[in-house]
Amino acid sequence: MWILLALAWLVPITWASTVTVDFSKVIRTSRTVTTLQVVSNPILDRTFVAPNGTHFPNPIHDNAWASLKALQADLVRFVPWFPYPKKSVAELDAPTKSKTSW
């Protein structure tokens, strides 16, 4: 067997294939659904919180969510992503007897 493997480089191997595509003939129609991943971030919040604690309305909130709805995507996933720990971590501080952070 080793001799055959050693001599294999002497025999040229060629593979030739021809692929013909006929786009005028429908064989199958794709049945996909639209999907979307919405990554949570402060710009999608209903209100903004200033560094001094003042809350004020987000002027693009309603339009952003209306645009998402208008896409009519099936299987939308809302992802609370890690750059915003207050959105992605359920418990930022250890619970006490009287309080939890979530």
C-alpha positions as CSV (number, residue, x, y, z in Angstrom):
1,M,0.0,0.0,0.0
2,W,2.8,2.4,0.8
3,I,4.3,1.8,-2.6
4,L,1.0,2.7,-4.2
5,L,0.8,5.9,-2.2
6,A,4.4,6.8,-3.0
7,L,3.8,6.3,-6.7
8,A,0.5,8.1,-6.7
9,W,2.1,11.4,-7.6
10,L,3.2,9.9,-10.9
11,V,-0.3,9.4,-12.1
12,P,-2.0,12.7,-13.0
13,I,-5.5,12.9,-11.7
14,T,-7.9,15.3,-13.3
15,W,-11.5,15.9,-12.5
16,A,-13.7,17.7,-15.0
17,S,-17.3,18.7,-14.3
18,T,-19.7,20.7,-16.2
19,V,-22.6,22.5,-14.5
20,T,-25.4,23.8,-16.6
21,V,-28.0,26.1,-15.0
22,D,-31.4,26.8,-16.6
23,F,-32.9,29.8,-14.8
24,S,-36.1,29.7,-17.0
25,K,-37.2,26.5,-15.3
26,V,-38.6,26.8,-11.7
27,I,-37.8,23.7,-9.7
28,R,-38.6,25.1,-6.2
29,T,-39.6,28.4,-4.7
30,S,-37.7,29.5,-1.6
31,R,-40.0,29.6,1.5
32,T,-38.0,31.8,3.8
33,V,-39.3,34.2,6.4
34,T,-38.0,37.6,7.3
35,T,-36.2,37.7,10.6
36,L,-34.6,40.5,12.5
37,Q,-32.4,40.9,15.6
38,V,-33.1,44.1,17.6
39,V,-30.1,44.9,19.8
40,S,-31.2,46.8,22.9
41,N,-29.6,50.2,23.3
42,P,-30.5,53.4,24.9
43,I,-31.7,55.0,21.7
44,L,-34.7,52.6,21.7
45,D,-35.8,53.5,25.2
46,R,-39.0,55.5,25.7
47,T,-37.2,58.0,27.9
48,F,-33.6,59.2,28.3
49,V,-32.0,59.7,31.7
50,A,-29.5,62.5,31.9
51,P,-26.4,62.1,34.1
52,N,-28.1,64.3,36.7
53,G,-31.1,61.9,36.9
54,T,-33.5,64.0,34.8
55,H,-35.9,62.0,32.6
56,F,-36.9,63.3,29.2
57,P,-38.8,61.7,26.3
58,N,-36.9,60.1,23.5
59,P,-38.0,62.0,20.3
60,I,-37.3,59.0,18.0
61,H,-38.7,56.2,20.2
62,D,-42.2,56.0,18.5
63,N,-40.7,56.2,14.9
64,A,-38.1,53.6,15.6
65,W,-40.6,51.0,16.9
66,A,-43.1,51.9,14.2
67,S,-40.4,51.3,11.6
68,L,-39.6,47.9,13.2
69,K,-43.3,47.0,13.0
70,A,-43.6,48.1,9.4
71,L,-40.9,45.6,8.4
72,Q,-43.4,42.9,9.2
73,A,-40.6,40.5,10.1
74,D,-41.4,37.2,11.6
75,L,-39.3,35.9,14.4
76,V,-38.0,39.2,15.7
77,R,-35.4,38.6,18.5
78,F,-34.9,41.3,21.1
79,V,-31.3,41.0,22.4
80,P,-30.2,42.8,25.5
81,W,-26.6,43.0,24.5
82,F,-23.5,43.4,26.8
83,P,-22.4,46.9,26.0
84,Y,-25.3,48.1,28.2
85,P,-25.1,46.1,31.4
86,K,-28.1,47.8,33.0
87,K,-30.1,46.3,30.1
88,S,-28.5,42.9,29.8
89,V,-27.7,41.8,33.4
90,A,-30.7,40.9,35.5
91,E,-29.0,41.4,38.8
92,L,-26.3,44.1,38.9
93,D,-25.9,43.9,42.7
94,A,-26.3,41.0,45.1
95,P,-29.8,40.9,46.7
96,T,-30.3,41.8,50.3
97,K,-33.1,40.8,52.7
98,S,-35.1,43.9,51.7
99,K,-34.0,44.7,48.1
100,T,-32.9,43.3,44.8
101,S,-31.3,45.2,41.9
102,W,-33.7,43.8,39.3
